[in-house]
C-alpha cells in the first residue's frame, strides 16, 4: 500500500444554475492486484454538494501515465455521500477476471480515474487522474474463468465444398462442451439460427472437455462447408453468416463465445472477394495460379467435397500445383490470401 497526499482541485463547472467545486485525494491504493481480485481503495473528498464518488479503471496511453479513455475496464461508485471537507471514503473495487495482465501489454499500464458526480444533476467534477500515483499493475488471474477465443484468424471467405481450418483456445472452470460452427445472424448481431444442411449443423463439437488451469488449452477445428449450404448472397435480406467458437455446460446451456464474420460463396463467386485478381492457368503437367495478394495456402477439393493432396509450390502471389496425381474430373481450387479465400474451377 502507498500513501498519497496530492490533491487535484477541479475547475468550477456550471450546472443547474450554480457552480460546483470539489477535489479527491488518494489515501491508499495498492501497487498491484491480481485479475479477479477485489481491492480496497481509500480516498478523501471535498465537495459542496451531495455526491457519488466514482473509481474507473483504464489502460494508459502508450508510454504514458495518462488514461486511454477508449480502453475502459470497469467502474465502481460509493453513492450518496454528504457534502464536506476531506471526507474519508472507502471503495471496494473488483478487477475483472478477464483483464489482460500488465506484463502482456506493450508500453502500457493500468490507471484509475477518480471523480465526483453530483447526485442532483449528474455533473462530473473534482477529477483525480493521469498521475503515476493512479497507476496499478495487474497480475495474471489465479482464478480460472470460462473463456474462449481464436488463436489464428479464420478465412474471411470460403467457397462451398471447402474446409475451414483454424486454431482456438479456451479455459474452463469445470467439464464443458465446446463447439465451433457457422450460424446466421442479423446484420445487427442478433442470433437467428445455426447453419445446417439436411438437419446437420455445419459445426464441430468437442464434448466433455475437462476443466483447465489458467493456461489456455488450444484446439484445431476443421469444418467442411457442404455443397448444399446457402451462399451469403442467398440468405434473406439483413442476414449474415458468422463463425463462432462457444462454451456450453454439459447440458448445452450457453456460457461464452467469440465470433467473426465470414462469407460463403459458390466456387465460381470470385467477384465476392474485391480485387482478387485470381488467374488459374492449366499446363500439361501442372496448374499455375496467380493472384494480386500473397498466397498463404492452396487447397484442391474434388466434386465430392474431398480434399486432394497434391504437391504445391508457393512463391508470393504465384503458385504451381502438380496435376500429375489428379484423376480426370472437376475440381475446386481454393486459394487463401490476405484478402480471404478465392476459388476457381478446373476440369481435367
N, C-alpha and C positions, 0 to 999 in steps of 0.2 A: 504494500500500500504506500501511497505517497501523499504528502501534504501539499495543498495548493493554496496560495494566498492571493493570486492575481484576481482582479475583478474587472469585468468588461461592462462599462456603463453604456446602456442603449441610448440611441437618439430618441428624441420625443417623436411619437407617431400620432397623428391626428386620428381620432376615432370617436364617432357618435358625439361630436361636439366638444370634446376635451382631449388634452394630451395625456399620455400615459408614459411614465418613466419607470425604469427598473434595471436590475442587474442580477447576475448569477455568479457565484464563486464556487469553484471546486474545492471541497474539503478533502475528499479522498476518492481515488479512482484506481482500481487495480492496474498494474503494468501489463498483466497477461490474463487471459481467460481461455478456457477450452470451449470449442464449439459445442453448444448444447448446455453449457454451464449457466447457472443463474448467479449473477454478481450483485453486490450492494454498492451503490454509488451515494456518497454523502455530499450534499450541496448546502449552500445558504443562498437565500434570495432576498432582494429588496423590491417591494412593489407598493404602489399607492392604490391598487385595486385588487379584488379577489382574482386569483389566477389558477391555471393549471400549469404545472412545471413539467416540461417535456424533455426527454432524452432520446435522441435519434442517432443511429449508427450508420456511418457511410464508409466506403473506401476513400482513401485520399487520392488526390490527383498524382500523376506520376512524378516522382522525385520531389514531393511537396508534402507539407502537413495540412494543406487546405483540402476541405472536403470536395469530393466529386459528387455533386448532387444528383447525378444520373445513376448512382450506384447505391441507392437507399437499401438498407438491410433489414432494419427493424426499428420500432419506436415504442416507448412506454411513457405514461404520464402519471404524475401524482396530482390528483384532481382536487379542486375546490379549496385551495389554500388561501388563508386570510391575508389581508394586506399587512405589511410590517417591514422592519429593517433587520437585515441579517438573520432572517428566519431559517432555522435548520430544517432540512427535508431529506428524507432517505428514499431512494428509488431502487426497487428490485428489478433488475434488467436481465432477461434471458437471451443469451446469444443463440441465434438459430442454429440447430444442429447441423444443417447443411452448409453453413458458412465456410467458404474456402479459406484454409489456413493462410496466415500472412506469408509463410515461407513459400507458398505456391504462387504468390503474386509477383509481378515484375516491377520493382522500384515503387511499390505502393505499400501502404499500411492501412490500418483502420482508425477512424477518429469519431469521437462523439461531438454532436452539436446539442447544446442545451439552450432552451428558450422559454420565455413566459408567454402564456396565451390567456388573454383576458376572458374571464368567464362570461361577461356581458359584452357582446360584440365580436369576440373572437380575434381581436387584434393581437398580432405577434410582436414581441419586443424583448429587450433585455438579453440579447444573444450572447452566448459564450461559445466560441468555436475557433477553428483554424489556428491552433497553437500546439506546440509539442506536448503540453500538459494534457491535451484532449485525446492523445493517441493511445491505442491499446493493441497489443499483439494477440492475435487469435491463434491458438494452438489446435492441432488436429483433434477431432472429436474422438473421445474414448467410448462413445455410445453408438452402437450400430443402428442405422435407420434403413427403412425400405426406400432405396434409391436406385434409379436406372438411367443410363444414358448411352448414346452412341460413342464408340471408340473411333471407328472410321466413318467418314461421311458417305452415306449411300448415294448411288447414282441419282441424279435429278430426273432422269427419264429412262424408260426401258420399254422395249417392244414386246408384244405378246409372243410367247414361246421362249423368252429369255429367262435367265435365272439371276435374281438379286442375291448377292453375297456381301455381307458386311459383318463387322465385329461390334459387340456392345458389352457393357459391363454393369454389374449390379452389386449391391449389398442388401442382405436380407436379415430381418430380425428373428425370423423363425422359418420353418419349412413353408415354401411358397410355390405357386405356379407362375411361370414366366412365359410370355407369348410375344412373338414377332410376327407382324402381319399387316395387310392392307385393310383400310376402311374408307368409307365415304363420309365426307363432312360437308357442311355448308361452307361457303366462302367466308362466313363469319366465324368459323371454327367449331360449330356445334356438331356433335356426333350424330350420324344418321343410321348407318348400318355397316356391318362387316362386309368386306368384298368376298363374294363367293361365286362359284360356278357349279351348278347341279347339286346344291346343298353342301358343297365342300368349301370351307373357308380357304382363302389364299393366305396361309399363315403357317408358322412352325411353332410347335408347342414344346416347352421344357417343363415337364410336370415334376412336382415334389422335389424341387431344388432345396438343398439343406441350408440352414442358417449360416451366415458368413461372419467373419470378423469385420473390422473396419476396412480391411483391404478388399477392394472390389474383385469379384470373380468375372473373368472375361469369357464370352461365348462367341461362336461364329454362327450366324444364321444364313441359311441358303433357301430361298423361296422361289419356286418355279411360278412363272406367270402363265396361266392357262390360255390357250388359243381362244377359248370361248368367253374370256373376260371382256367386258365393255371397255373401249378405249376412253380416255379422258374426254375426247370430243363427243362421245356417245352418251355421256352422263347428262342428266337433266340440267337445265339452266340453274346456276347457283350451286352446283355440286362439284366437289373436287376429291381427288384421292390424297390420302396421307399414309405414310409408312410409319408404324409405331412399334415401340418395344414397351411392354407393360408388365406390371407386377400385380398378381392376384393372390388372394388367400387360397388355401387348398379347396375351398368351396366355391371358388371363382368369383369372389367379391372383389371389385376393382380397388386398388390401392394407389398406384402411381404409374406414370408413363412419360415417355418422351416421343415427340412426333416431328416428322419433316414432310414437306410437300413432295409429291412425285407425280410424274406424267406417264400415263400408259398409252403407247402408240401401237399402230399396226406396223408390220415390218417395213412397209414402204412409206411410212409417215415421216420421212426425213425432214420435211419442212417444219415440223413442230419444234425442231432444235434450230434456233436462229443462227444463221451463217454457219451451218455445219460444214459445208463445202466437202461433203463426202464423195469420193470417187472410188469405184470398185472396178478394176480392170483385169479380167481373166487373161492369163497367159497359158502357154502349153502345159507347163508343169507347176504353175503357181498362180496366185491371185494377188495383185498389187493393190494396196489400199493407200489413199491419200486423204488428208483432212486439213482444215485450217487451224486446228488446235492439236497440241501434243497428245499423242496416243499413250494411254496407260495400260490398256488390256484389250484383247480381241477374243471373242467367243464365237464358235461356229455351232449352230443349232440345226438339227435335222427337221424335216417337216413334221415328224412325230414328237418334236419337243425335246429330243435327246441331245445333250451337249457332246460334240465330237472333238476328240483330242487329236490335233494335228500340229506339226511344227510351225511356229510363228516367230518371225524376226521383226522387232520394232525399233525404229530409229527416228525419234522426234515425231514429225507429222506424217511419216510414211511407215508402212509395214508390208511384209511379204508373207503370205500364207502358202505353205506347201500343199498342193492339191493332189499329190500322188496317192494319198491314202483315202481320198474321198470316193465313195461309190457313186454311180450315176444317180441323180436325183436333184431335188430343190433344197437349198439351204438358206438360212438366215445368218448374215454376218453382223454381229453386234460389236461396235467399236466404242470403247469407253474413252472419253476425253474430258478435259476440264469443264466443258460446256454441258456434259451429260453423256448419255449413251445414244449414238445414232446407229441406225440399222439399214441394211440393204439386202436384196435377194440375189442369189446366184443360182444358176442351173448348170449342172454338169452332165 
